[in-house]
Amino acid sequence: MDIPGKACGPCSMCCQVLDIVELKKDAGILCENCVQGGGCSIYEMRPDVCRDYECLWKTDRGMTAQLRPDRVGTILMEDADSEQYQAVCDPTRPLAWRTPLVFNHLVAMAKAGRTVVAKAGLKAWRIHPNGQWGPWIG
């Protein structure tokens, strides 16, 4: 169910930062099917991985409009494989997770008992409940 005010609009961060094996698209590279200004040129025929992806910002009523991925330079997401809470950054803004709005959100998730990891390319950092952070080796 769509939440009012939570449309993708011009945001296409998922089309850039996520790895999509079915389209032979590596993480950090804009999908060739992404339409300038938002949207997908193969929307009706997109692979299941794209169909099944649910942007956490769009589905979480608690996330404000300011946390929309393209605005903060990071996708906040649950990783089903590892049960981590992740901030996956736009490669052009690798430290976007350290902006106060995003960082405070990540610390709150760590305080709630989550394993919180920020990622930018091949680098990753663990964020702890006390606000400290350091390299993540996982």
N, C-alpha and C positions, 0 to 999 in steps of 0.2 A: 504494500500500500504506500503510495506516495505521500510524503509529508509536505504540506504547503510551505513554500519558500525554500525547498531543498532540491531544486532542479539543477542538473549539470550546468546548463547555460553554456558559457564559453569554456568551461573546464574540460580538459582532456588529459589530465595527469595520468590516469590509468592507462591511457594509450601510449604513454611515454615511459613511465618508470617500471611498469610490470613486464616480466618475461612471458611471452606467449609462444610456446613451443609450436602449437598448431599453425601459426603464421610465420614460423621461423624468424621471430622478432625477439631480439635480445633486450634485456632490461636497460633502460636509459636511452633507448633510441626510439624516436617517434614512429609509430606504426604508419606504414605507407598508406593505409586506408583511412587515416584520421583526416577529417575535413577541417580546414582553417576556420577558427571561430567556434569549434565544437561539433561533434557528430561523427558518424562513421559512414563511409561510402559503400560498405558491404553490410550495413546494419541488419537487413533481412536474412543475410546468408552468413553472418558472423559465426565463428566457432562456438561450441558449447562453453568453453572456458570464459569467453567474453559474455555470453548470455547469463552464465551463472554468477559472474562477479557482482557483488553488491558493495557499493561504496559505503563504508561505515559512516562517513559524514552524512550521506543521504538517508541512512536508516536510523541514526541515533538522534532522537529529539533533543538530547542534552548538548549536542555540539552546535555552537553558534554559527551564524553565517560567516563570521570572521575566520573560522577554521576550514572553510572550503579549500580543498587541496591546492587549487591554482593560486589562491590568495596567500597561503602560508608556505608554499613550495614543498609540501610533503603530504603523502597519503598516510593517514592513520588507519591501521588495519589489524585485524586478528589474523594470525597465521595458524591455520587449522593443523598443519603438519607438526608444528612445534609448540603450539599453545602460547606463543609469544604475542605480546602486544607490540606492534612495530610502527615506526615512523620511517617511511621510505621516501627519501628526498629526491627532488628534481636534480639531475646531475649538474645543472647550471647553478644550483643553490645548495651545495652539499652540506652546509651547516645550518640549513633552515630549521632543523630540529632544536637549535639552540636559541631561537627567538623566544622572548619571554612567554608569549601566548602558547606556543607549542610546548616549550619546555615545562611550563607549569602544569599543563595537561598531562604530560608524560610522567612527571613526578607524582601527580595525583593517582595515576594508574598504578605506579609502583607502590605507593602507599596502600592501595587497595589489594595488594598482594600479587600483582601481575609481574611477570618477567618482561621488562620493557627494554627494547633494543631499537636504536636508531641506526639506519643504514644509508650509506651514500656510496654508490659504486661498490668497490670491494672492501670498503672500510665499514666497521660496525662498532657501536658503543653501547654499553649497558648503562641504564639510568637507574639509580638506587633510590629507595624511599626518602633518604635524607637529602636528596638533591645532588649528591656526588655522582660522577660518571667516569667511566674509563673504558679502555678497549674491550670489546666483546670477542671472545674466542669461543665459538660454539659450533 
